[in-house]
């Protein structure tokens, strides 16, 4: 009585995958009409073009450009006397249909299905290119440099990249992902620079995706990652065309997904997530300083609070006497241990961050600022946390915002909590063990089968010119070795590869 009875289900699939929507029938008026049954936006138009001939148009109103329908199809066919009426449609390209499956697929992609009155069916593309205009990037804002960003229109995104790389070597390969969404996926690379093995790995991973829906780029990345249980992102997600064009020029690949304004860049390393487009705008000394500052800030945001817990719990004897007096005074009347005190404040901080993201943009800044000040001050006055911890939490929170990659900053939160637990249990050795584990984990990761911790492991000395520091651009004459480009030189050397 406690076991759920298994029900018999009729499966509409074969060895090739889910075939729920692929019904093979002959092309006929009745069969094509059945495609738009129970569709409020499905339209059927019957039109007489001469005394002896009627044509039938079937389409999805919301997927086509209705304004072009009369101009491109109906008006040109009014005086058409030719047997092959598709030749009268001069403004668009019509293709012959051979099966109902093909007709269904093209209709859902914005084609008008046309019966010429003699049992022959044609598909006329009238796709509705609905989309927003090109705007400034909100995820990766910079003061100087290009202001355009990707949109949800994949063809427009390809145009933005081709304008930056106007060469025929920039190749595009089209795929489809998700048997419900039929999401258009485009793989881009520069032929002659990108390593064919890396391109082939990406091609195979995209082709093997077998799921119902691929809504945006993160869904695609989840199926292409080499290590799905790692918290570290193995693809760089960006909405900046200049960033993608630069990556293509280095020998990497770029993957675009329809209906999303972000692109996937691979292969990447852990250190790429700390690079910003502004690094190549500043002078090399300024850019190097800012990049090193990001590494230091990331380390501080991860270990500052665990170090406080380790010191106040296990290693208070190493604290200088003057600082120890301050800590004793601030913690003398607190009811919680340093671990619970820090855990409480970090959880409150994450709640404020998430609330700021979900609130309307005009109120999110006020919520973050006022919420942090009011809650922090109230917690100190109520005797729940010490003043020293409030200062350290504020420093750690600000330091975490210096990481340019949003996904990595969220990974930082989990690592911080893990280090916090280890520091409360083992003190300094716990933090050291945690750091050793993270480094070993990073060394074991890969992005499209390429080492994730390069150029440290394996060691590529040449790539250190764009690593912790950013060397002068004229000095960076070779492409990154860890990407294994076919043509390693960045300046023109003729036929010398």
C-alpha positions in Angstrom: 0.0 0.0 0.0 3.0 2.3 0.5 4.5 1.6 -2.9 3.5 3.8 -5.9 2.0 1.6 -8.7 3.9 1.9 -11.9 1.7 3.1 -14.7 2.2 2.1 -18.3 3.2 4.9 -20.6 3.3 5.1 -24.3 6.8 6.2 -25.4 7.0 8.2 -28.6 10.7 7.8 -29.2 13.2 5.6 -31.1 16.9 5.0 -31.0 17.6 8.4 -32.5 16.1 10.3 -29.5 12.8 11.8 -28.7 10.5 11.8 -31.7 7.4 13.3 -30.0 6.9 16.0 -32.6 8.2 14.2 -35.7 5.2 12.6 -37.4 5.7 11.5 -41.0 2.7 12.2 -43.2 2.3 13.1 -46.8 1.9 16.8 -47.7 -1.8 17.7 -48.2 -4.0 20.6 -47.4 -5.6 18.7 -44.5 -2.3 17.6 -43.1 -0.8 21.1 -43.2 -3.9 22.6 -41.7 -3.5 20.2 -38.8 -0.2 21.9 -37.9 -2.0 25.0 -36.8 -4.9 23.3 -35.0 -5.6 24.9 -31.6 -3.3 27.8 -32.4 -4.9 31.2 -31.9 -2.1 32.8 -33.9 -2.2 30.3 -36.7 -3.5 31.7 -40.0 -4.9 30.2 -43.2 -5.5 32.4 -46.2 -7.0 31.2 -49.5 -6.5 33.5 -52.5 -7.4 33.3 -56.1 -4.7 34.4 -58.4 -6.5 33.8 -61.7 -9.8 32.2 -62.8 -8.5 28.7 -62.6 -6.1 28.7 -59.8 -6.3 29.2 -56.0 -3.3 29.4 -53.6 -3.3 28.6 -49.9 -1.1 30.4 -47.3 -0.6 28.9 -43.9 1.6 30.6 -41.3 2.0 31.6 -37.6 1.1 35.3 -37.4 3.3 36.0 -34.4 6.4 34.6 -36.1 6.3 36.3 -39.5 6.5 39.9 -40.6 2.9 40.5 -41.4 3.5 43.9 -43.1 5.7 42.2 -45.7 3.2 39.4 -46.4 1.0 41.4 -48.8 4.0 43.2 -50.4 6.2 40.1 -50.8 3.8 37.3 -51.6 0.2 38.2 -52.3 0.6 41.2 -54.6 3.3 39.6 -56.8 1.1 36.5 -57.2 -2.0 38.4 -58.3 -1.0 38.5 -61.9 1.3 35.5 -62.0 0.6 33.2 -64.9 3.6 31.0 -64.7 3.3 27.3 -63.7 6.0 27.6 -61.1 4.5 30.5 -59.1 7.5 30.7 -56.8 9.4 32.5 -59.6 6.9 35.4 -59.3 8.1 36.0 -55.7 11.1 38.2 -56.5 11.8 39.8 -53.1 12.3 36.6 -51.1 13.7 33.1 -51.7 11.1 30.3 -51.8 12.1 26.7 -51.2 10.3 23.5 -52.2 8.9 21.3 -49.4 9.2 17.5 -49.6 7.7 16.4 -46.2 5.4 17.5 -43.5 8.2 17.4 -41.0 10.1 19.9 -43.0 7.0 22.1 -43.4 6.4 22.0 -39.6 10.0 22.9 -38.8 10.2 25.8 -41.3 6.8 27.2 -40.3 7.9 27.4 -36.6 11.0 29.3 -37.8 9.0 32.0 -39.4 8.3 30.7 -42.9 5.0 31.0 -44.8 3.8 27.7 -46.3 2.4 28.2 -49.8 0.3 25.7 -51.8 0.4 26.7 -55.5 -2.9 25.0 -56.3 -1.3 22.0 -58.0 -0.3 20.0 -54.9 3.1 21.6 -54.6 4.2 23.3 -51.4 6.7 26.0 -50.9 8.2 27.7 -47.9 8.7 31.5 -48.1 10.9 33.1 -45.3 9.3 36.1 -43.7 10.9 36.0 -40.3 9.8 38.6 -37.8 13.1 40.1 -36.6 11.7 41.4 -33.3 14.4 42.5 -30.9 15.9 45.4 -28.9 18.5 47.8 -30.1 22.2 47.5 -29.3 22.8 48.9 -25.8 25.7 49.4 -23.4 26.8 46.4 -21.5 25.5 46.4 -17.9 27.3 43.2 -16.8 30.8 44.4 -17.8 30.9 48.2 -17.7 34.1 50.1 -18.6 34.8 53.8 -18.8 36.8 53.8 -22.0 36.4 51.4 -25.0 33.4 50.2 -27.1 30.0 50.6 -25.5 28.0 48.1 -27.6 26.9 44.7 -26.3 25.2 41.6 -27.6 21.5 41.3 -28.0 19.0 38.4 -28.1 19.2 38.4 -31.9 22.0 35.9 -32.9 22.4 37.2 -36.4 23.0 40.7 -35.0 25.6 39.3 -32.6 27.4 37.6 -35.5 27.4 40.9 -37.4 29.0 42.7 -34.4 31.8 40.1 -34.5 32.3 40.1 -38.2 32.6 43.9 -38.2 35.5 43.5 -35.8 37.1 40.6 -37.7 36.4 41.3 -41.4 38.2 38.2 -42.6 36.9 35.1 -44.4 38.8 32.9 -42.0 36.2 33.7 -39.3 34.0 30.6 -39.6 30.5 29.9 -38.3 28.9 26.5 -37.8 25.2 26.2 -37.0 23.7 23.7 -34.6 20.3 23.2 -33.0 19.9 22.4 -29.3 16.7 21.2 -27.5 13.9 19.3 -29.3 11.4 21.7 -27.8 13.2 25.0 -28.0 15.1 24.3 -31.3 17.6 26.9 -30.1 20.0 28.0 -32.7 23.6 27.6 -31.6 26.5 29.1 -33.6 30.1 28.0 -33.1 32.7 30.6 -34.2 36.4 30.3 -34.7 39.2 31.7 -36.8 40.4 29.1 -39.3 44.2 28.9 -39.4 44.6 30.1 -35.8 42.2 28.0 -33.7 43.4 24.5 -33.0 41.2 22.0 -35.0 41.3 19.6 -32.0 39.7 22.2 -29.7 37.1 23.1 -32.4 36.3 19.4 -32.9 35.9 18.9 -29.1 33.4 21.8 -29.0 31.6 20.5 -32.1 31.1 17.0 -30.6 30.0 18.3 -27.3 27.3 20.5 -28.9 26.1 17.7 -31.2 25.7 15.3 -28.3 23.3 17.5 -26.3 20.0 15.7 -26.0 17.5 17.5 -23.9 14.1 19.2 -24.3 15.0 22.8 -23.6 18.1 25.0 -24.0 16.9 28.4 -23.0 20.2 30.3 -22.6 24.0 30.0 -22.7 24.3 28.5 -19.1 22.1 25.6 -20.1 24.5 24.9 -23.0 27.6 25.3 -20.8 26.2 22.8 -18.3 26.4 20.1 -21.0 29.8 21.1 -22.3 31.7 21.4 -19.1 34.4 18.7 -18.4 33.7 18.8 -14.7 30.0 19.3 -13.9 30.5 19.0 -10.1 33.1 21.8 -9.8 32.0 25.2 -8.5 34.4 27.0 -10.8 33.1 28.2 -14.2 34.8 26.5 -17.1 33.4 28.9 -19.8 33.7 32.6 -19.8 30.3 34.2 -20.2 30.4 37.7 -21.7 28.1 40.1 -23.5 31.0 42.2 -25.0 31.7 41.8 -28.7 35.2 43.3 -28.3 36.0 40.7 -25.7 34.8 37.9 -28.0 36.7 39.2 -31.0 39.9 39.5 -28.9 39.5 35.9 -27.8 38.9 34.7 -31.3 42.1 36.4 -32.4 44.0 34.5 -29.7 42.8 31.1 -31.0 39.8 30.5 -28.8 36.3 29.6 -29.8 33.1 31.6 -29.2 29.6 30.0 -28.9 26.5 32.1 -29.5 23.0 31.0 -28.5 19.8 32.5 -29.9 17.6 34.6 -27.6 20.4 35.3 -25.1 22.7 38.3 -25.0 25.7 36.4 -23.7 28.4 34.4 -25.4 30.5 31.5 -24.2 34.3 31.7 -24.7 36.6 28.7 -24.3 39.1 27.3 -23.5 39.8 29.5 -20.5 42.0 29.2 -17.4 41.3 30.2 -13.8 43.4 33.4 -14.3 41.3 34.6 -17.3 38.4 35.2 -14.9 40.4 38.0 -13.3 41.1 39.8 -16.6 39.0 42.8 -17.6 38.7 44.6 -21.0 40.1 47.7 -19.3 43.4 45.9 -18.8 44.3 46.6 -22.4 43.2 50.2 -22.2 45.3 51.4 -19.3 49.1 51.7 -19.5 50.8 48.5 -18.7 52.0 49.5 -15.2 48.6 50.6 -14.2 46.9 47.5 -15.7 49.4 45.3 -13.9 48.7 47.0 -10.6 45.0 46.6 -11.0 45.2 43.0 -12.0 47.4 42.2 -9.0 45.0 44.1 -6.8 42.2 41.8 -8.0 44.2 38.7 -7.0 44.9 40.1 -3.5 41.3 41.2 -3.1 40.0 37.7 -4.1 42.4 36.1 -1.5 41.4 38.6 1.2 37.6 38.2 0.6 38.1 34.4 0.9 40.3 34.2 3.9 39.9 37.4 6.0 36.9 36.3 8.0 38.2 32.7 8.5 41.5 34.2 9.7 39.6 36.2 12.3 37.8 33.1 13.5 41.1 31.1 13.6 42.9 33.8 15.6 40.2 34.4 18.1 39.4 30.7 18.6 42.7 28.9 18.4 45.7 31.2 18.0 44.9 34.3 20.2 48.5 34.0 21.6 50.0 35.2 18.3 47.9 38.4 18.3 49.9 41.6 19.3 49.1 42.7 22.8 47.6 46.1 21.8 45.3 44.4 19.2 44.4 41.7 21.7 43.1 44.3 24.2 40.9 45.7 21.5 39.5 42.3 20.6 38.9 41.4 24.3 37.1 44.6 24.9 34.9 44.2 21.8 34.1 40.5 22.6 33.7 40.7 26.4 29.9 40.8 26.4 29.1 38.8 23.2 26.9 35.8 23.7 28.2 33.9 20.6 31.5 32.3 19.7 33.5 33.8 16.9 32.3 31.2 14.5 28.6 31.8 15.0 29.2 35.5 15.1 31.0 35.4 11.7 28.5 33.0 10.2 25.6 35.2 11.2 27.1 38.3 9.6 28.1 36.5 6.4 24.6 35.1 6.0 23.1 38.6 6.5 25.5 40.0 4.0 24.5 37.4 1.4 20.8 38.1 2.0 21.4 41.8 1.4 23.3 41.1 -1.8 20.6 38.8 -3.2 17.8 41.3 -2.1 19.7 44.1 -3.9 19.8 42.1 -7.1 16.1 41.2 -7.0 14.9 44.7 -6.2 14.2 47.3 -8.8 17.3 49.1 -9.9 16.3 52.5 -8.4 15.9 51.0 -4.9 18.5 48.3 -4.9 21.4 50.7 -4.2 19.5 52.3 -1.4 18.6 48.9 0.0 22.3 47.7 0.0 23.7 50.8 1.5 21.0 51.5 4.2 20.5 47.8 4.9 24.2 47.2 5.6 24.6 50.3 7.8 21.4 49.9 9.8 21.8 46.1 10.4 25.5 46.4 11.2 25.0 49.2 13.6 22.0 47.6 15.2 23.9 44.2 15.6 26.8 46.0 17.4 24.5 48.0 19.7 22.4 44.8 20.5 25.6 43.0 21.5 25.4 40.3 18.8 28.7 41.0 17.0 31.9 42.8 17.7 32.9 46.1 16.0 36.1 44.4 14.7 34.1 41.8 12.8 31.8 44.5 11.3 34.9 46.2 9.9 36.4 42.9 8.5 33.1 41.9 6.9 32.9 45.3 5.2 36.4 45.0 3.9 35.8 41.4 2.6 32.5 42.4 1.0 34.1 45.3 -0.9 37.1 43.2 -1.9 34.8 40.5 -3.4 33.4 43.1 -5.9 36.8 43.6 -7.5 36.5 40.2 -9.3 35.3 41.0 -12.8 33.6 37.7 -13.3 30.2 37.4 -11.6 30.2 33.6 -11.6 33.6 33.5 -9.9 32.4 35.9 -7.2 29.6 33.6 -6.3 32.0 30.7 -6.2 34.0 32.8 -3.7 31.1 32.8 -1.3 31.0 29.0 -1.1 34.8 28.8 -0.6 34.6 31.5 2.1 32.0 29.4 4.1 34.0 26.3 3.7 37.2 28.0 5.0 35.1 29.4 7.9 34.1 25.9 9.0 37.7 24.6 8.7 39.1 27.6 10.6 36.7 27.1 13.5 37.6 23.4 13.7 41.3 23.4 13.1 42.5 27.0 13.1 45.3 28.0 10.7 45.9 24.3 9.6 42.3 24.1 8.5 42.7 27.2 6.2 45.9 25.8 4.9 44.3 22.4 4.1 41.4 24.1 2.5 43.8 26.2 0.2 45.7 23.1 -0.7 42.5 21.3 -1.7 41.3 24.2 -3.8 44.7 24.5 -5.6 44.7 20.7 -6.2 41.1 20.9 -7.5 42.0 23.8 -9.9 45.0 21.8 -11.1 42.7 18.9 -12.0 40.2 20.9 -13.9 40.1 21.5 -17.7 38.2 23.6 -20.2 37.5 21.8 -23.4 40.2 19.3 -22.4 42.7 22.1 -21.9 44.4 22.6 -18.5 42.5 25.0 -16.3 45.4 26.1 -14.2 47.7 27.1 -17.0 50.2 28.8 -17.3 51.1 27.6 -13.8 50.5 23.9 -14.3 51.6 23.0 -16.8 54.1 25.8 -16.9 54.1 28.2 -19.9 56.7 30.9 -19.2 55.8 32.8 -22.4 52.2 33.2 -21.2 53.3 35.0 -18.0 53.5 38.2 -19.9 49.7 38.4 -19.7 49.3 36.7 -16.3 49.9 38.5 -12.9 51.1 41.4 -14.9 50.1 42.8 -18.3 53.3 43.4 -20.2 53.4 46.2 -22.9 51.3 45.1 -25.8 54.2 45.4 -28.3 56.0 42.8 -26.3 53.2 40.3 -26.6 54.1 39.1 -30.0 52.9 35.5 -29.6 49.5 34.0 -28.9 49.0 32.1 -25.6 50.8 28.7 -25.8 48.2 26.9 -23.6 45.6 27.4 -26.3 47.9 25.6 -28.9 47.2 28.0 -31.8 48.2 26.9 -35.3 49.7 30.3 -36.0 51.5 31.5 -32.8 52.7 34.9 -34.0 50.4 37.9 -33.6 52.2 40.0 -36.2 52.3 39.2 -39.9 55.2 37.0 -40.8 54.1 36.1 -44.3 53.9 32.3 -44.9 56.1 31.5 -41.9 53.9 29.6 -39.5 
